Structures are given as C-alpha cells and as structure tokens.
C-alpha cells in the first residue's frame, strides 16, 4: 500500500510542478507581451510626434518661401531659403531641415508633350547626357518610358517588349515620372549612371523655365548647341552673389553671344522646392521630403510627401 501511495504522491508532485511551470511560462509570456505592447505603443506615439515635427518644418519652409516672394522676384542660392536649418534641440530629441530649389535642372517630363516625344527637349537631354559623358541613347529610352505608345523609338528605344524579358518583368510607365528614382528602371541604367545624372534632373508635374541662377554647368550646356564647359562656368561666375536680375541680363552674357535660347525656356524664378526634414525623437529617427509648389503670390502647397526621399 505504501508503494502505491508513494506513486500517487509522486504523480501529484509532478502534476503540481507541471502546473507551476505552465503558470510561470504563461506569466512570463504575458509580461513579455505587455512589455512589447508598451514599447510598440511608445514607438507609435513617438512616430506620430516626429511626423508632427516634420509638418512643422514644412510650415516653416512655406513661411520662408512666401516671405521671399514678397521681398523679390529672383531666386538664387544665396537667399534665406537656401540656408540649411541646423539641428535644433527639442524636448526628447532634435530636428533639422532644409529647402532645395528644383528648377535648376532638366525636367524629365518635358521629354514628352501630348503623349509624344518633344524634339527640342529630346535634343537638350541628349546634350546634357553628352556633357556628363553618358550615352545619349538614354534620351530615347527615357522618352519611350514616358510616351503614350508601345512602339520602341529608333534607334535604341525600349518599351514593354524589352522590360518584360527581364529577370523581374515589368512594363514601361507610359506616364510622367513621379520621382527621379524611376530612372533606375530604364533599360541601360545602372547605379553609376544614375549617380552621375540624378543631380542634374528633376521630375516636375508641369513645364517650367529652367532657373539660370541655380542651374548646374551641365544643364546650362544643354541649353544651346556647342556651349562649352568653360563657357557654362563663366555663366555661373556671372551670377555673382545675387544671381541674374532678369533674363535679359543673362542673355547678354559673352558666353551666349551669337546663340539663341528659345523663349520661355529659362527664367530667374522658381516655383518648385523640396523640403527635407530630419527628426530624432526618443528612439525614433526619421527623414521626410515634401514637394512644395509656390504660386506667383507666394502661397505654397504641398504636392507630395514621402519618408526618405521623393
């Protein structure tokens, strides 16, 4: 009898130990889950707070740009809006930001007008590629990416039949560029080419004059046939500290003597800007970019926002 009772007591003890082990495991899991939920909730709250700070930087940029338009009609890199906002301490972190003008570049969406390639813009893009020592055929590839048809342009064009044969097949957009990063999808594009081209191009939703006060030397070289790098650098030098006051002054520069630039192609004002916000709040570190359009009266409107880069 004693052996039977000993076995029963042993079973009871093992059962009690199993119950305690299961209860302990459940308690640990509950505590761990609670800690995870608390941290996740904290991260969400900090992310929301960081987002609100980023919106504040957008408002700051809008005020700067509105005041700039009220003060003058010329945009150049020496103005207040071009000053980078240094890191500012805030309760729980810091924030920084900056404004960059977007009309000192070649607008990729100018390559197509009414669904078909625009010859003048196509030729200017070829000159830009040549100035950067890149293959001018990329201009045809980019125009095919934008145009409404599915027929590859000659020579060197690429439409669906080219992109669908890749390891990861996709179709040509046949629509305007939303972001310069879309260039990475073009046939013949690699990271080295993209890195060389990206600083000189943009993807604006409307046709706008190129701002000669902020344009890079390769973009200036693309304006007219035969403009050399030295002549483009002379045009940049001619801006001085306050930029060209008007287009007439720019067109009278020695580098442009005997050359004609189409009406409306260049200007000294900018309507499009990108605002970069960097926010560190608690454990959250985020970067946002916003595309702003400024009207003739100085009012700004956010057209697009993205975490990271546009």
C-alpha positions in Angstrom: 0.0 0.0 0.0 2.8 2.4 0.9 4.3 1.9 -2.6 1.0 2.8 -4.2 0.7 5.9 -2.1 4.2 6.9 -2.9 3.5 6.6 -6.6 0.3 8.7 -6.2 2.2 11.3 -4.2 4.9 11.3 -7.0 2.3 11.8 -9.7 0.7 14.6 -7.7 4.0 16.3 -7.2 4.9 16.1 -10.9 1.4 17.4 -11.8 1.8 20.3 -9.4 5.3 21.1 -10.8 3.8 21.0 -14.4 1.0 23.3 -13.4 3.5 25.7 -11.7 5.8 25.5 -14.8 2.9 26.3 -17.2 1.7 29.1 -15.0 5.2 30.6 -14.8 5.5 30.3 -18.6 2.2 31.9 -19.1 3.1 34.7 -16.7 6.4 35.3 -18.4 4.7 35.4 -21.8 2.1 37.8 -20.6 4.8 40.1 -19.1 6.9 39.9 -22.3 3.8 40.6 -24.4 2.9 43.6 -22.2 6.4 45.0 -22.5 6.3 44.5 -26.3 2.9 46.3 -26.4 4.1 49.1 -24.3 7.2 49.6 -26.4 5.2 49.3 -29.7 2.7 51.9 -28.3 5.6 54.1 -27.3 7.2 53.8 -30.8 3.8 54.7 -32.4 3.4 57.7 -30.2 7.0 58.9 -30.9 6.5 58.3 -34.7 3.3 60.4 -34.6 5.2 63.1 -32.7 8.1 63.0 -35.2 5.6 63.4 -38.1 4.0 66.4 -36.4 7.5 68.0 -36.1 8.1 67.3 -39.8 4.9 69.0 -40.7 6.1 72.0 -38.6 9.3 72.1 -40.8 7.0 72.2 -43.9 5.2 75.2 -42.4 8.5 76.9 -41.6 9.6 76.3 -45.2 6.3 77.7 -46.5 6.7 80.9 -44.5 10.3 81.4 -45.7 9.3 80.9 -49.3 6.3 83.2 -49.0 8.4 86.0 -47.4 11.0 85.5 -50.2 8.4 86.0 -52.9 7.1 89.1 -51.2 10.6 90.6 -51.0 11.9 89.9 -54.5 11.2 88.2 -57.8 14.6 86.5 -58.2 15.6 83.1 -56.8 19.3 82.2 -56.3 21.4 80.0 -53.9 22.4 83.0 -51.7 18.9 83.6 -50.4 17.4 82.8 -47.0 15.5 79.8 -48.2 18.8 78.1 -49.3 20.1 78.2 -45.7 20.1 74.7 -44.0 18.3 74.7 -40.7 20.9 73.5 -38.2 19.9 70.8 -35.6 17.6 72.4 -33.0 17.1 70.7 -29.6 13.5 69.8 -28.7 12.1 68.1 -25.7 13.1 64.5 -26.3 15.3 64.9 -29.3 16.2 67.3 -32.1 15.1 68.3 -35.6 16.8 69.8 -38.7 15.7 70.7 -42.2 16.5 72.4 -45.4 14.9 73.7 -48.6 16.3 72.9 -52.1 15.1 74.6 -55.3 14.1 72.2 -58.1 14.2 74.3 -61.3 17.9 74.5 -61.8 17.6 71.1 -63.5 16.3 69.4 -66.6 12.7 68.3 -66.1 12.4 64.7 -67.3 8.7 65.1 -68.0 9.5 67.8 -70.7 10.6 65.0 -72.9 7.0 64.2 -73.9 4.2 66.6 -74.8 0.7 65.4 -75.6 1.8 61.8 -75.4 4.6 62.1 -78.0 8.3 62.9 -77.8 9.1 66.6 -77.9 12.0 67.1 -80.3 13.5 70.2 -78.6 13.6 68.7 -75.1 14.9 65.4 -76.5 17.8 67.3 -78.1 18.5 69.2 -74.9 18.5 66.0 -72.9 21.0 64.4 -75.4 23.3 67.4 -74.9 23.0 67.1 -71.1 23.9 63.4 -71.3 26.9 64.2 -73.6 28.1 66.9 -71.1 28.1 64.2 -68.4 29.8 61.8 -70.8 26.8 59.4 -70.8 25.3 57.6 -73.7 22.8 60.0 -75.5 20.7 57.0 -76.4 19.3 57.2 -72.8 17.3 60.2 -74.0 15.4 57.9 -76.4 14.9 55.3 -73.7 13.5 57.9 -71.3 11.1 59.3 -73.9 9.8 55.8 -74.6 9.2 55.3 -70.9 7.1 58.5 -70.9 5.2 58.4 -74.3 1.7 57.0 -74.7 2.5 54.4 -77.3 4.1 50.9 -77.0 6.3 51.2 -80.1 10.1 51.5 -79.4 11.6 54.6 -80.9 14.5 54.2 -83.3 17.4 54.0 -82.5 17.8 52.4 -79.1 14.2 52.8 -77.7 12.7 50.4 -75.2 9.0 49.6 -74.5 7.2 46.7 -72.8 8.8 44.0 -75.0 12.2 44.9 -73.5 11.2 45.2 -69.9 9.0 42.1 -69.8 12.0 39.9 -70.8 14.0 40.8 -67.6 14.5 38.6 -64.6 11.8 40.7 -62.8 9.5 41.7 -65.7 7.5 45.0 -65.6 6.0 47.3 -68.1 7.0 50.8 -69.2 5.2 53.5 -67.3 3.8 55.4 -70.4 3.2 58.2 -68.0 5.1 61.1 -66.4 7.9 60.5 -63.9 6.8 61.0 -60.3 10.3 60.6 -59.0 13.8 60.8 -60.4 14.4 57.4 -58.8 12.2 55.9 -61.6 15.3 56.3 -63.8 16.7 53.2 -62.2 14.0 51.2 -64.1 15.2 52.4 -67.6 17.0 50.0 -69.9 20.7 50.7 -69.9 20.6 52.4 -66.5 22.9 51.4 -63.6 23.8 52.9 -60.3 26.9 54.6 -61.7 25.0 56.3 -64.5 22.1 57.2 -62.1 24.5 58.8 -59.6 26.0 60.9 -62.4 22.7 62.0 -63.9 20.4 62.4 -60.8 21.8 65.8 -59.5 21.0 67.5 -62.9 17.4 66.2 -63.5 14.1 66.5 -61.7 10.5 65.2 -62.2 8.2 68.2 -62.1 4.4 67.9 -62.7 4.3 70.9 -65.0 6.6 72.5 -67.6 8.6 75.3 -66.0 11.5 77.5 -67.1 15.0 76.4 -66.0 16.3 78.8 -63.4 19.6 80.0 -64.7 20.6 81.3 -61.2 20.6 77.7 -59.8 21.3 75.6 -62.9 24.4 73.4 -62.9 27.0 73.7 -65.6 25.9 70.6 -67.5 22.3 71.9 -67.5 23.5 75.2 -68.9 25.5 73.4 -71.5 22.3 71.6 -72.6 20.5 74.9 -73.4 22.3 75.6 -76.7 24.4 73.5 -79.1 28.1 73.9 -78.7 28.2 75.7 -75.3 31.5 74.5 -73.7 32.1 73.7 -70.0 34.3 76.8 -69.7 31.5 79.0 -71.1 29.0 77.4 -68.7 31.3 78.1 -65.8 31.6 81.7 -67.0 27.8 82.0 -66.9 27.8 80.6 -63.3 30.5 83.1 -62.4 28.4 85.9 -63.9 25.6 85.3 -61.4 27.6 87.0 -58.7 26.2 86.8 -55.2 22.7 87.8 -56.1 22.1 86.0 -59.3 21.0 87.4 -62.7 18.4 90.1 -62.1 16.4 89.2 -65.2 16.7 87.0 -68.3 17.8 89.9 -70.4 21.0 90.3 -68.3 21.6 86.5 -68.7 21.2 86.5 -72.4 23.7 89.4 -72.8 26.5 87.3 -71.3 29.5 86.9 -73.5 29.2 83.1 -73.4 25.9 83.4 -75.3 26.9 85.8 -77.9 25.5 84.7 -81.3 23.4 82.0 -79.7 19.7 81.8 -79.4 17.7 80.3 -76.5 14.0 79.6 -77.2 11.6 81.9 -75.5 10.2 80.6 -72.2 13.0 78.0 -71.7 14.8 79.9 -69.0 13.9 82.2 -66.1 15.2 83.6 -62.8 12.4 82.4 -60.6 11.4 79.1 -59.1 8.0 77.6 -58.3 9.0 74.1 -57.1 11.0 73.3 -54.0 11.8 70.2 -51.9 11.8 70.4 -48.1 13.9 67.8 -46.2 13.0 67.2 -42.6 15.2 65.1 -40.2 13.6 64.3 -36.8 15.1 62.5 -33.9 12.6 61.9 -31.1 13.1 59.3 -28.4 14.1 56.1 -30.1 12.7 57.3 -33.5 14.9 58.8 -36.2 13.1 59.6 -39.4 13.7 61.7 -42.6 10.9 63.1 -44.7 10.8 65.0 -48.0 8.0 67.2 -49.2 7.5 68.6 -52.7 6.2 72.2 -52.5 4.8 74.4 -55.2 4.9 78.2 -54.7 2.4 80.3 -56.5 3.1 83.7 -58.1 1.6 85.4 -54.9 3.9 83.4 -52.7 1.4 80.9 -51.3 2.8 77.3 -51.0 1.1 74.0 -51.4 2.5 70.5 -50.5 2.1 68.3 -53.6 3.7 65.1 -52.2 5.3 63.8 -49.1 7.5 60.7 -48.6 9.5 59.1 -45.8 13.1 59.0 -47.0 13.5 60.6 -50.4 10.9 61.5 -53.1 
